[in-house]
């Protein structure tokens, strides 16, 4: 989550130093088999960021996106004709998906055929439908054909929304116990040592406004540490968490232009409203935003409801030793920016695929928790040893794990204050979402309409017209 620290200083011109990034969460570990993926040498460019050999995260330069885009366009052909049309609801059978993955005989999920890897072009999971007589659980949601956009993202051909990925589904399945014990999260935070160096710099006083001051503060903080919990740090799912938080911080602190005019940077919002923050540090993070899951009376159909993602905020203080602690207080200006991002999240996810992918992985984590909590696979006698990793035959490709990010600052006139952003995060409390349901009889009709054809063995299908 991102936090802002304001300190009164004897300077004429004011600076707003935005130190972008920060994610928080509690996680465990999972053992996955890693192999070569069909991403060539571009694994360090996944998620719209660049990760070097040391794990340092930086924005992906436009020139670096071109070879990635071209490679992916050669690698991923257009979707088959029967998958191309845009439909409000496409179904994917987990039992048949398991069988198809086994038959493909690949060692890593990323080497699977595109129709399996991209889950038939689904762009969200809206329903989980249970068919005990077929020993099957079916995922359903909007879908269409896919393409590689100019940024190197795999998105729907008409909507531009990122497609679901089987590698993320697999990681969500295999880390579901971690999610139950502590959630899934990512955090980018200043180190205690960096915080202490910054405090020492401020204690000297006389810091003059200008580029030199920005460099001095950035140098004092030094690289910020990235931590990932609940999922492997070298997985695509983890990269989604980090990149989405990275993008949020850079937009909030005006390091990158906002893709939406309705979502100005936090600094521009302060300037426009004439707001002074005082001595505090707001922290922003993204979290799940679902209404209670709809369920049928017989417990054989569930509906995911709500926008999926929201932005939250809280003030922080620096405790002894440079560690940061939440105060439980909310700054109105920081809350306004968080509310603005939340209300425009759907439009934002269309403009920046990082936010669409975050919602996708949140959906998949909630689905994994729901399957486990309701014991839906046991109820249907639907076994998924390959997808859950108990067979040991399918791995998920390792990509460079993000470990740190350089502190960056920029200036803004705010009166006589320095404003520093220093932390933030992403939290996925999937079991809490799966634990809240309410009766919605209409979901039963969806289950009946989506029932798989008895004479078909296809992994996916559209509802009968």
C-alpha positions in Angstrom: 0.0 0.0 0.0 1.3 3.5 -0.5 1.8 5.9 2.3 2.5 9.5 2.5 4.7 11.2 5.0 4.4 14.9 5.5 7.0 16.8 7.5 7.0 20.6 8.1 10.3 22.0 6.9 11.8 25.5 6.8 11.8 25.8 3.0 10.2 28.3 0.6 9.2 26.0 -2.2 7.4 22.8 -1.2 8.1 19.4 -2.5 5.9 16.4 -2.9 8.2 13.4 -2.9 6.4 10.4 -4.2 8.1 7.2 -3.5 6.0 4.8 -5.4 5.0 1.3 -4.3 4.2 -0.9 -1.5 2.1 -4.1 -1.0 1.3 -6.0 2.1 0.2 -9.6 2.9 0.8 -12.8 4.8 1.7 -15.9 2.9 3.2 -19.4 2.9 5.2 -21.4 0.4 4.2 -23.9 -2.2 6.4 -26.3 -4.1 5.9 -26.2 -7.9 7.7 -27.8 -10.7 9.2 -25.2 -13.0 10.1 -25.6 -16.6 10.7 -23.8 -19.8 7.8 -21.7 -20.9 6.9 -20.4 -24.4 7.9 -16.9 -23.4 11.4 -17.2 -24.7 13.8 -14.7 -23.0 11.0 -12.3 -22.1 10.1 -13.6 -18.7 11.7 -10.6 -17.1 9.2 -8.4 -19.0 6.0 -10.0 -17.9 3.3 -7.8 -16.4 4.3 -4.5 -18.0 7.4 -4.2 -15.8 11.0 -5.2 -16.2 12.8 -7.3 -13.6 16.6 -7.5 -13.8 18.8 -10.3 -12.7 18.9 -8.9 -9.1 15.1 -8.7 -8.9 15.0 -4.9 -9.3 11.6 -3.7 -10.8 11.5 -0.8 -13.2 8.9 0.4 -15.7 9.0 -1.4 -19.0 10.3 0.9 -21.6 8.2 1.3 -24.8 11.1 0.1 -26.9 11.3 -3.1 -24.9 7.6 -3.8 -25.4 7.9 -4.0 -29.2 10.0 -7.2 -29.4 7.9 -8.8 -26.6 4.7 -7.9 -28.6 6.1 -9.2 -31.8 7.3 -12.5 -30.2 3.9 -13.1 -28.6 2.1 -12.4 -31.8 4.1 -15.1 -33.6 3.7 -17.5 -30.7 -0.1 -17.0 -30.1 -2.3 -17.4 -33.2 -5.8 -16.0 -33.4 -8.4 -18.0 -31.5 -10.3 -20.7 -33.5 -13.4 -19.6 -35.3 -15.7 -21.3 -32.8 -14.1 -19.4 -29.9 -13.9 -16.0 -31.6 -17.5 -14.7 -31.0 -18.1 -12.6 -27.9 -20.6 -14.3 -25.6 -22.0 -13.2 -22.3 -21.4 -16.6 -20.8 -18.9 -19.3 -21.8 -18.5 -22.5 -19.8 -15.3 -24.4 -19.0 -15.5 -27.9 -17.4 -12.9 -28.5 -14.8 -13.1 -32.3 -15.2 -12.7 -32.1 -19.0 -9.9 -29.5 -18.6 -8.1 -31.9 -16.4 -8.4 -34.6 -19.0 -7.3 -32.4 -21.8 -4.3 -31.2 -19.9 -3.3 -34.8 -19.1 -3.7 -35.7 -22.8 -1.6 -32.7 -23.9 1.4 -34.2 -22.1 3.2 -30.9 -21.5 5.5 -30.4 -18.6 4.5 -26.8 -17.9 1.2 -25.0 -18.1 2.6 -22.3 -20.4 3.3 -24.9 -23.1 -0.4 -25.9 -23.3 -2.4 -25.1 -26.4 -3.9 -21.6 -26.3 -7.5 -22.7 -26.0 -6.5 -24.5 -22.7 -4.0 -22.0 -21.5 -6.4 -19.1 -21.9 -9.4 -21.0 -20.6 -11.4 -20.7 -23.9 -11.0 -16.9 -23.8 -12.9 -16.4 -20.6 -12.4 -12.9 -19.1 -14.0 -13.3 -15.7 -15.4 -16.1 -13.6 -19.0 -15.2 -12.9 -20.5 -18.6 -11.9 -19.4 -21.8 -10.3 -21.9 -24.6 -11.3 -21.9 -28.1 -9.8 -23.1 -31.2 -11.7 -22.8 -34.3 -9.4 -24.2 -36.6 -12.0 -21.5 -35.6 -14.4 -18.8 -35.6 -11.7 -18.0 -32.1 -12.8 -17.7 -28.5 -11.7 -18.1 -25.8 -14.4 -16.8 -22.2 -14.4 -18.8 -19.7 -16.4 -18.3 -16.1 -17.4 -18.0 -13.8 -20.4 -15.6 -14.8 -23.1 -14.4 -14.3 -26.7 -11.4 -14.7 -29.0 -8.1 -13.2 -28.0 -5.2 -11.2 -29.4 -1.9 -9.7 -28.4 -2.3 -6.0 -27.9 0.4 -3.3 -28.5 1.6 -3.6 -24.9 2.1 -7.4 -25.2 -1.0 -8.4 -23.2 -3.3 -11.2 -24.1 -6.7 -9.6 -24.3 -10.2 -10.1 -25.8 -10.4 -9.1 -29.4 -13.4 -6.7 -28.9 -13.3 -5.8 -25.2 -9.6 -5.5 -24.6 -10.0 -7.2 -21.2 -7.2 -9.7 -20.2 -8.2 -13.3 -20.6 -7.9 -15.8 -17.7 -4.7 -17.9 -17.6 -4.5 -21.5 -16.6 -1.2 -20.9 -14.8 -2.9 -18.5 -12.5 -5.7 -21.0 -11.9 -3.2 -23.7 -11.0 -1.3 -21.5 -8.6 -4.6 -20.5 -7.0 -5.6 -24.2 -6.6 -2.2 -25.2 -5.2 -1.9 -22.3 -2.7 -5.5 -22.5 -1.4 -4.4 -23.7 2.1 -1.9 -20.8 2.3 -4.8 -18.4 1.4 -6.9 -20.0 4.2 -4.1 -19.6 6.8 -3.0 -16.1 6.0 -4.3 -14.7 2.7 -2.4 -13.8 -0.4 -0.5 -10.6 -0.7 2.3 -8.5 -2.0 4.0 -5.5 -0.4 6.5 -2.9 -1.4 7.9 -1.0 1.5 10.9 1.1 2.5 13.4 -0.9 4.6 13.8 0.0 8.3 17.4 1.1 7.5 16.2 3.3 4.7 13.6 4.9 7.0 16.2 5.6 9.6 18.5 7.2 7.0 15.6 9.4 5.9 14.7 10.4 9.5 18.4 11.4 10.0 18.4 13.4 6.8 15.3 15.3 7.9 16.7 15.9 11.4 19.6 17.8 9.9 17.1 20.5 8.6 17.9 23.0 6.0 17.0 20.8 3.1 16.5 23.1 0.1 13.8 22.6 -2.5 14.8 21.4 -5.9 16.1 18.4 -7.7 18.9 18.0 -5.2 16.5 17.5 -2.4 14.6 14.8 -4.3 17.8 13.0 -5.0 18.9 13.2 -1.4 15.6 11.8 -0.2 15.6 9.0 -2.7 19.2 8.1 -1.9 18.4 8.1 1.9 15.5 5.7 1.4 17.4 3.5 -1.0 15.7 0.5 -2.7 12.4 -0.6 -1.3 11.8 -4.2 -0.5 9.2 -6.3 -2.3 7.6 -9.2 -0.4 5.1 -11.7 -1.7 3.2 -14.1 0.6 0.9 -17.0 -0.1 2.0 -17.7 -3.6 5.5 -18.3 -5.2 7.2 -15.0 -5.8 8.4 -16.3 -9.2 4.9 -17.1 -10.5 2.9 -15.1 -13.0 0.2 -14.6 -10.3 2.8 -12.9 -8.0 4.0 -10.7 -10.9 0.4 -9.5 -11.4 0.2 -8.4 -7.7 3.4 -6.5 -7.9 2.8 -4.9 -11.3 -0.7 -3.7 -10.4 0.6 -2.1 -7.2 3.5 -0.6 -9.1 1.1 0.9 -11.6 -1.2 2.2 -8.9 1.6 4.0 -7.1 3.0 5.5 -10.2 -0.4 6.9 -11.2 -1.2 8.2 -7.7 2.1 10.0 -7.4 2.2 11.3 -11.0 5.3 9.3 -12.0 3.2 8.1 -14.9 0.2 9.8 -16.5 -3.2 8.5 -15.5 -4.9 6.6 -18.3 -8.2 8.1 -17.2 -9.1 11.8 -17.0 -11.5 10.9 -14.2 -8.6 9.6 -12.1 -6.1 12.4 -11.6 -2.9 11.8 -9.6 -3.1 12.2 -5.9 -0.8 15.1 -6.2 -2.9 16.9 -8.7 -6.0 16.2 -6.6 -4.3 17.8 -3.6 -3.3 20.8 -5.7 -6.7 21.2 -7.2 -8.5 21.0 -3.9 -6.0 23.2 -2.0 -5.5 20.4 0.5 -2.7 20.2 3.1 -1.9 16.9 4.6 -0.1 17.8 7.8 2.2 15.3 9.5 0.8 11.9 8.4 1.4 9.0 6.0 -1.6 7.6 4.1 -1.2 4.1 2.8 -3.1 2.8 -0.2 -3.7 -0.8 -1.1 -6.0 -2.9 -3.3 -8.3 -5.6 -1.9 -11.2 -7.8 -2.9 -14.5 -6.1 -3.4 -17.3 -8.7 -3.8 -20.8 -8.7 -2.6 -21.9 -11.9 -0.7 -21.8 -14.7 -3.2 -25.1 -15.7 -4.6 -26.0 -19.4 -4.1 -28.8 -21.7 -5.1 -30.9 -23.4 -2.4 -29.3 -26.8 -3.1 -25.8 -25.4 -3.0 -25.0 -26.5 -6.6 -24.6 -23.0 -8.1 -22.8 -19.9 -7.0 -22.4 -16.4 -8.4 -19.5 -14.0 -8.0 -21.0 -10.5 -7.6 -19.4 -7.1 -7.3 -16.7 -5.1 -9.0 -14.0 -7.4 -7.6 -11.4 -4.8 -6.6 -11.4 -1.8 -4.4 -8.7 0.7 -3.2 -8.4 1.2 0.6 -6.3 3.7 2.7 -5.0 4.2 6.2 -2.5 6.5 7.9 0.7 5.1 9.1 3.3 6.1 11.7 7.0 5.1 11.9 7.8 3.2 15.1 11.1 2.7 16.7 13.6 1.1 14.5 12.1 2.4 11.3 9.1 0.0 11.2 5.8 1.2 10.0 2.5 0.7 11.8 -1.1 1.4 10.9 -3.0 3.9 13.0 -6.5 2.9 12.0 -7.1 6.6 11.0 -8.1 7.6 7.5 -7.0 10.9 5.9 -10.0 12.5 3.9 -7.7 13.4 1.0 -6.3 10.0 0.7 -9.7 8.5 1.1 -11.0 10.6 -1.8 -8.3 9.4 -4.1 -9.0 5.8 -3.1 -12.7 6.2 -3.6 -12.1 7.7 -7.0 -10.0 4.8 -8.1 -12.5 2.3 -6.8 -15.5 3.9 -8.6 -13.5 4.0 -11.9 -11.8 0.6 -11.5 -13.7 -1.0 -14.4 -12.7 1.7 -16.9 -9.2 1.7 -15.5 -8.9 -2.1 -16.1 -9.7 -1.5 -19.7 -7.0 1.2 -20.1 -4.3 -0.7 -18.2 -4.2 -4.5 -18.4 -2.4 -4.7 -15.0 -5.6 -3.9 -13.2 -7.7 -6.3 -15.3 -5.3 -9.1 -14.6 -5.5 -8.3 -10.9 -9.2 -8.7 -10.9 -8.8 -12.0 -12.9 -6.5 -13.5 -10.3 -8.7 -12.4 -7.5 -11.6 -14.2 -9.1 -9.5 -17.4 -9.4 -8.4 -17.2 -5.8 -12.0 -16.8 -4.6 -13.0 -19.7 -6.8 -10.3 -21.9 -5.3 -11.4 -21.0 -1.8 -15.0 -21.7 -2.6 -14.2 -25.1 -4.0 -12.3 -26.0 -0.9 -14.7 -24.5 1.6 -17.8 -26.1 0.1 -15.9 -29.3 -0.7 -17.4 -29.1 -4.2 -14.9 -31.5 -5.8 -15.5 -34.1 -3.2 -19.3 -33.8 -3.5 -19.0 -34.4 -7.2 -16.2 -37.0 -7.0 -14.3 -34.8 -9.5 -10.6 -35.4 -9.2 -8.1 -32.9 -10.6 -4.6 -34.3 -9.7 -2.8 -32.6 -12.6 -4.3 -29.1 -11.9 -3.8 -29.4 -8.1 -0.3 -30.8 -8.6 -0.8 -34.1 -6.7 0.2 -36.0 -9.8 3.5 -34.1 -10.2 3.3 -34.1 -13.9 2.6 -30.4 -14.7 4.6 -27.4 -13.5 4.3 -23.7 -13.7 7.2 -21.8 -15.3 9.4 -19.7 -13.1 9.9 -16.1 -14.1 12.3 -13.7 -12.4 11.0 -12.9 -8.9 10.6 -9.1 -8.1 12.6 -8.3 -5.0 13.1 -4.5 -4.9 12.3 -1.2 -6.5 14.2 2.1 -6.5 12.7 5.0 -4.5 11.6 7.7 -6.9 10.5 11.3 -6.0 8.8 14.2 -7.8 8.0 17.7 -6.8 4.8 19.7 -6.3 3.9 23.0 -4.7 2.0 22.3 -1.4 2.9 25.3 0.7 5.7 24.4 3.1 5.5 20.6 3.3 7.4 17.6 1.9 5.1 14.8 1.0 6.6 11.3 0.6 4.8 8.2 -0.4 6.5 5.1 0.9 4.3 2.0 1.1 1.2 0.2 -0.1 0.0 -3.2 -1.2 -2.4 -5.8 -2.5 -4.4 -8.2 -0.3 -6.5 -11.2 -1.4 -8.6 -12.5 1.5 -10.3 -15.1 -0.7 -11.6 -17.3 2.2 -13.4 -14.4 3.7 -15.2 -13.7 0.4 -16.1 -17.4 0.0 -17.5 -17.5 3.5 -20.2 -15.0 2.8 -23.2 -16.2 0.7 -26.8 -15.4 0.3 -29.7 -17.2 -1.3 -30.4 -16.2 -4.9 -32.8 -18.7 -6.5 -32.2 -17.2 -10.0 -28.7 -18.9 -10.0 -30.5 -22.3 -10.3 -31.8 -21.2 -13.7 -28.3 -20.4 -14.8 -27.1 -23.9 -13.8 -29.9 -25.5 -15.8 -29.2 -23.3 -18.9 -25.4 -24.0 -18.7 -25.6 -27.8 -18.3 -23.0 -29.6 -20.4 -24.4 -31.6 -23.4 -24.4 -35.3 -22.6 -23.0 -36.2 -26.0 -20.1 -33.8 -26.0 -16.6 -34.1 -24.6 -15.5 -30.5 -25.3 -13.7 -28.6 -22.5 -15.8 -25.5 -23.2 -19.2 -24.6 -24.7 -21.6 -21.7 -24.9 -25.2 -22.0 -23.5 -27.8 -23.4 -25.8 -29.8 -20.7 -27.6 
